[in-house]
Amino acid sequence: MSTANASWSKEENCKSHHEGRLENVQRLKPRETTIVELKAKVGSLEPFRKKIESLKAEYVGTFRQIDTYYEVPQGRLKLRETEGKNKAQLVYYERPDVQSPKQAQVFIIELTKPQFMKQFLNKVLRTKTVVDKQRAIFRLEGTQVHLDMVQNLGAYVEFERQTENTPKATQKAHETLRRLMQT
């Protein structure tokens, strides 16, 4: 899946046309990458955690993430908030609903003022659903592994791998994810 990561940075002050006061102007800095992912619902995370640890995967951390999905004409739009952080991500993506490895076009914008964006989105769009989860993140063989406990939905394991956006590289990433899922 192709990802455009973007971060906002303070660029300059400019005069507001409507209120006559100074406001910060922020500039978008996109970066694109391709990611292939595989996700599965599981009965328990513990066997996966033990296996990942036995394979000497790097533990990144465990985070509470709240994803608010909004109704949009196509694809998916979510605001991802991570507990304890003063920033959030606005994520738009399109991908098929299949159980095999999949890729999608994804755009991510890092937000430095998430409360403003949340208020704005709640004003202009309808909330589709809210997903509240505890996510443990590991890195294994160039792949990010997520162990998710999702409130009211259960346990999920997700493998996510960055790759070049070529058929050969994407196919290799698909094969790697299938192999890791069976490990």
Buried (B, 14 or more C-beta within 10 A) or exposed (E): BBBBBBBBEEEEEEEEEEEEEEEEEBEEEEEEBBBBBBBEEBEEBEEBBEBBEEEEBEEBEEBBBBBBBBEEEEEBBBBBBBEEEEEBBBBBBEBEEEEEBBBBBBBBBBBBBBEEBBEEBEEEBEEEEEBBBBBBBBEBEEBBBBBBBBEEEEBBBBBBBBBEEEEEBBEBBBEBBBEBBEE
